[in-house]
Amino acid sequence: MDLKDKTVVLTGATGGIGAAMASALAGLGANLILVSRDQRKLESLRDELPGDQHVLVAADLSEAGGREAVLSACCNGVDILINNAGVNHFGLLQSQSEQQLRDMFELNALVPILLTRALLPQLRQSTSSIVNVGSGFGSIGFAGYCGYSASKFALRGFTEALRRELADRPINVLYLAPRATETAMNSEHVVEMNRELGNAMDSPQWVASELIKLLKKSSGSRYLGWPERFFIKLNSLFPFIVDKALARQLPIITRAAMAQER
């Protein structure tokens, strides 16, 4: 897909990955509808982007009024919807609040479903795309990420079902699964845990470049990182092997989760 002059709705636009995606898309000539809760951050982001056709929508997507605001901004049609907004609360399940768990399921799974449903009539009848930004933890359940993993598993299932439901329409339903990324979503304890476990952390700019590749390919899913892609395949075939491998990491994960609670 040629991105020049395409209208792109990007949620979570002011986050680390979102801002990098906005820069990459605008650099290729896309016209962006940038969605975030923070008006000032949206304005700051817009000022840094090439192009002068970008639209800002400051909205809470967990509320019906917020989704309506996005819909109103899309009155001239949409070529690409990127469901990138998300939240993560790292910690052991027994220590997480009900509100934290509800927040993850709502923003990571329910909001993309509701926003996609609302915008389906606005997607152009020529080839268009929906991209759901998931996670490697949407394929591998990971200790310390019970709620997050479950919400991203749900998003991946939604993507698969919607792709099959829209198979007779010119809409590509795509899935991008980053691994750990260098953003503010990861606390210092998570960064230290990843260092101790030997888990690589990618730059938001690299993740954005992988999004562009996925959009240009216009089909399927893209899982980022090695050996993460290998473990995702292994987990789908022989989960007991991954169980044993991750069990050896549990003391490090538990220590990091307990440090974060303090």
Residue pairs with C-beta under 8 A, 6 or more apart in sequence:
1 80
1 127
1 129
1 215
1 216
1 218
3 25
3 28
3 29
3 30
3 80
3 212
3 215
3 216
4 28
4 29
4 30
5 29
5 30
5 31
6 29
6 30
6 31
6 79
6 80
7 30
7 31
7 33
7 74
7 76
7 77
7 78
7 79
7 80
8 25
8 30
8 31
8 32
8 33
8 78
8 79
8 80
8 81
8 82
9 32
9 33
9 35
9 70
9 73
9 74
9 78
9 80
9 81
9 82
9 119
10 18
10 21
10 22
10 25
10 32
10 33
10 34
10 35
10 82
10 84
11 18
11 35
11 36
11 61
11 70
11 82
11 83
11 84
11 85
11 111
11 112
11 115
12 18
12 35
12 36
12 84
12 85
12 86
12 133
13 19
13 21
13 22
13 32
13 34
13 35
13 36
13 42
13 45
13 84
14 34
14 36
14 38
14 41
14 42
14 44
14 45
15 36
15 84
15 85
15 183
15 184
15 185
16 181
16 182
16 183
16 184
16 185
16 204
17 84
17 133
17 178
17 181
17 183
17 204
17 207
17 208
18 36
18 84
18 85
19 45
19 204
20 203
20 204
20 205
20 207
20 208
21 82
21 84
21 204
21 207
21 208
21 211
22 32
22 34
22 45
22 49
23 48
23 49
23 205
23 208
24 205
24 208
24 209
24 211
24 212
25 32
25 212
26 32
26 49
26 50
26 51
26 54
27 50
28 212
29 51
30 51
30 80
31 51
31 53
31 54
31 55
32 49
32 51
32 53
32 54
32 55
33 54
33 55
33 57
33 70
33 73
33 74
33 78
34 42
34 45
34 46
34 54
34 55
34 56
34 57
35 57
35 59
35 61
35 70
35 85
36 42
36 57
36 58
36 59
36 85
37 58
37 59
37 60
38 58
39 56
39 58
42 56
42 57
42 58
43 56
46 54
46 56
55 73
57 69
57 70
57 73
59 65
59 66
59 67
59 69
59 70
60 66
61 67
61 70
61 85
61 107
61 111
61 115
62 106
62 107
62 111
67 111
67 114
67 115
67 118
68 118
70 115
70 118
70 119
71 118
71 119
71 122
74 119
74 122
75 122
77 122
77 123
77 124
78 119
78 122
78 123
78 124
78 128
79 123
79 124
79 128
79 129
80 128
80 129
80 130
80 131
80 215
81 115
81 116
81 119
81 123
81 128
81 129
81 130
81 131
82 131
82 133
82 211
83 111
83 112
83 115
83 116
83 130
83 131
83 132
83 133
83 155
84 131
84 133
85 107
85 111
85 112
86 107
86 108
86 133
86 185
87 103
87 104
87 107
87 108
87 185
88 104
88 145
88 148
88 185
89 96
89 100
89 101
89 103
89 104
89 147
89 148
90 144
90 145
90 148
90 186
90 187
90 189
90 190
90 256
90 257
90 260
91 100
91 144
91 257
91 260
91 261
92 143
92 144
92 254
92 257
92 258
93 146
93 147
95 257
95 261
96 146
96 147
100 147
101 147
104 147
104 148
104 150
104 151
105 147
105 150
105 151
105 154
108 148
108 151
108 152
108 154
108 155
109 151
109 152
109 154
109 155
109 158
112 132
112 155
112 158
113 158
116 130
116 162
123 130
123 171
125 170
126 170
127 170
127 171
127 172
127 218
128 170
128 171
128 172
129 171
129 172
129 173
129 174
129 215
129 218
130 162
130 171
130 172
130 173
130 174
131 174
131 175
131 176
131 211
131 214
131 215
132 155
132 156
132 158
132 159
132 173
132 174
132 175
132 176
133 176
133 178
133 211
134 152
134 155
134 156
134 159
134 175
134 176
134 177
135 148
135 149
135 152
135 177
135 178
135 179
136 177
136 178
136 179
136 223
136 224
136 225
136 228
136 232
137 145
137 148
137 149
137 152
138 149
138 152
138 153
138 155
138 156
138 177
139 153
139 156
139 177
139 223
139 232
139 235
139 236
140 149
140 228
140 231
140 232
140 235
140 242
141 149
141 150
141 153
142 149
142 246
142 253
143 246
143 249
143 250
143 253
143 254
144 253
144 254
144 256
144 257
156 175
156 177
159 173
159 174
159 175
159 221
160 175
162 173
163 173
166 173
172 218
172 219
174 214
174 215
174 218
174 219
174 220
174 221
174 222
175 220
175 221
175 222
176 207
176 210
176 211
176 214
176 221
176 222
176 224
177 221
177 222
177 223
177 224
177 232
178 202
178 207
178 210
178 224
178 225
179 199
179 200
179 201
179 202
179 224
179 225
179 228
180 186
180 190
180 194
180 199
180 200
180 201
180 202
181 201
181 202
181 203
181 204
181 207
182 201
182 202
182 203
182 204
183 204
186 194
186 201
187 260
189 256
189 257
189 259
189 260
190 256
190 260
191 201
192 256
193 199
193 252
193 253
193 255
193 256
194 200
194 201
196 252
196 256
197 249
197 252
197 253
200 225
202 224
202 225
207 224
210 222
210 224
213 222
214 220
214 222
223 229
223 232
231 242
231 245
234 241
234 242
235 242
